[in-house]
Amino acid sequence: MKTRFIALTLGLVCFTSSLPAADQTSPLVTRNQDALLQVIQSSGSRKDKADACRELAVVGDRKAVPALVPLLGNEELSHYARHALETMRGAEVDTALRNELSEVKGRLLVGVIASLGVRKDVKAVKPLSGLLADNDPQVAQAAARALGSIGEATGARAIEAALPKTAPANRLAFCEGLFRCAEAFAAKGKTKDAIALYDRLLKVSDTPEQVRLGALRGSIVTRGTKDLGLLKESLASSDGIRFSAAVRAALELAGPEVVCVLAASLTQLQVDNQIVVLQALGSLGDSLAVPALHGLAKAGTTNVRVEAIRALAAIGQGPAVPVLVGLLTDASREISQEALEGLAGIPGRDADAAAINLMKSSKPEQRISGINLAGRRRMVAAAPALVIAASDTDAKVRAAALQRLEKLGTPAEVPDLIKLLMSTSSAQDLSGLTDALSSICSQAGAPAATTDQIIAALTKAQPAQKSSLLTVLGAIGGNKALASVQSALDSQPEVRKAALQALASWPDSAAMPELLRIVRAGGDNDERGTALRGYVRLARESGASAEDKLKQLSEAATLATNTQEKMLVLAGLGDIPSVDALKLAASNLSDATIAEEASAVTVKIAEKLDAKHGAEIGTALNQVLKTAKSSQVKEAARKRLNQLKLPIE
């Protein structure tokens, strides 16, 4: 239904549009009128005369008429001459064009007729009316359109009289002429005449459907908001196309009276038509529709409820906000989510205030709705209220608040969040607080004081809280944080594990020496693995040179003790386009546990190296061909060897 409505509205707009103006080109004027007339009357080329006509359209006056009229019968220059004449003032132009009606034929006659329409020559009505019965369809159609552009009652009567007798191929153009007449009447303030003509067009039989719909649209719009009887009647029509045209006309009219008519029609309409009217009310954006929209948003089919909510959101004014708020806790998730989306997009303080008020509700589900609304609206000002919600008695409320604080929290909330963290032992709450603090403290522009606050809290924290704080320090980074995390490596196992994980997740390469020390020290395999993974990650992500990265990964390769660790190092080597990286990767081809990964990485590096390293590339890739099992890897190795014209052993 929606697609059909859009198509109809586009069709009506196209059908009722005014005749395009003549060629709008305004070339630079380089000569005066006398010089241009000399060109016109000379034996010059077609281009020279066409250019002169273009300039005369700007500077020409009645003096140019005698020179231009002879060109109206010229197949190549008639268009240019007409364009020049159309812009000139004076009855001489109109007389000359009317005289040509009996002198030219076919396409040239059609052009002259169009020019008379452009100039709205009232004296041309009679001769043009006679051409409505012309045997040439193009001439008859042009006459009807020109009479419409002139917009005189006698011309309209002539078209109406000729319409029943004209050929079917002409009927649409004749109706277009009548539409133009009606538009002209309305523009001149002859509203009754325009309405009468539109109403007669509504009753014309054997015409394309767009004529009937265009007439309906014109009749409704011309009547205006003081007479909406036809609009009401059409909204109640069982004819879907007529209904859609009426809605389109209502959108053109707008105004509170139209909104009231559309809103009042909702309860009598079928579902598809309800949706069309709801979309229209949303477009009009008038709060007068809120009561009717409220009723449909609360009950009915889901698609109608959703469309009503969207219309309320589009209205977006104060009265719509409480209605949408009431739907946030609807039993249907689709409805509650639609209401949330609607409120999220409404600008202004009303929706902001609604979010804060919901967070103060006695019902947990409403508090969660308020939290989610604040998040969707990106209400940084709601951060203090979210901190309060983070200590709620309901676990779901706390979790929702902490999740939103990750995006909305600011350094101002850090002290309160630290207090909450220090006072809880809930694993879920600690996780949420850790994420929120990590996000806030690591954001660009966060003051150094946030790091000091976290470090100060470490000295008083219990193991569980201390582990969370160490994770936050790992997200922040910096020398102070690094020193505190390194100190915590000597603590209880739970705290040590958190400190090591923080080092492995460090935001820059500053933690690499400590991680390397832990790997070299041996000890617990899990700790070694965590440290090595962190070390390799930082080596790959650092801004160090390729040479330094290779040194770091070479060191890691000597310390890797299992398949997973070796593959991790190999993956890092694939990022380094150097001969030494190629050799190091190829050295692992003899290890059956990682041979396939080594083969892929060796090929990857070889593809990046310059041809001057052909000898080393050839040796490594031929080893790959003997070792690899993957046909894809072998094919890539052969392709690279062929590209470099290296022998395949």
Buried (B, 14 or more C-beta within 10 A) or exposed (E): BEEEBEEBBEBBEEBBEEBEEBBEEEEEBEBEBEEBBEBBEEEBEEEEBBBBBBBBBBBBBEBBBEBBBEBBBBEEBBBBBBBBBBBBEEEBBBBBBBEBBEEBEEBBBBBBBBBBBBBBBEEBBEBBBEBBEBEBEBBBBBBBBBBBBBBBBEBBBBBBEBBEEBEEEBBBBBBBBBBBBBBBBBEEEBBEBBBBBBBBBBEBEEBBEBBBBBBBBBBBBBBBBEBBEBBBEBBEBEEBBBBBBBBBBBBEBBBEBBBBBBBEBBEEBEEBBBBBBBBBBBBBBBBBBBEBBBBBBBEBEEBBBBBBBBBBBBBBBBBBBBBBBEBBBBEEEEBBBBBBBBBBEBEEEBBBEBBBBBBEBEEBBBBBBBBBBBBBBEBEEBBBBBBEBBBBEBEEBBBBBBBBBBBBBBBEBBBBBBEBBBEBEEEEBBBBBBBBBBBBBBBEEBEEEBBEBBBEBBEEBEEBBBBBBBBBBBBBBBEBBBEBBBEBBEBEEEBBBBBBBBBBBBBEBBBBEBBBEBBEEEEBEEBBBBBBBBBBBBBBBBEBEEEEBBBBBBBBBEBBEEEEBBBBBBBBBBBBBBBBBBBBBBBBBEEEEBBBBBBBBBBBBBBEBEEEBBEBBBBBBBBBBEBBEBEEBBEBBBEBBEEBEBEEE
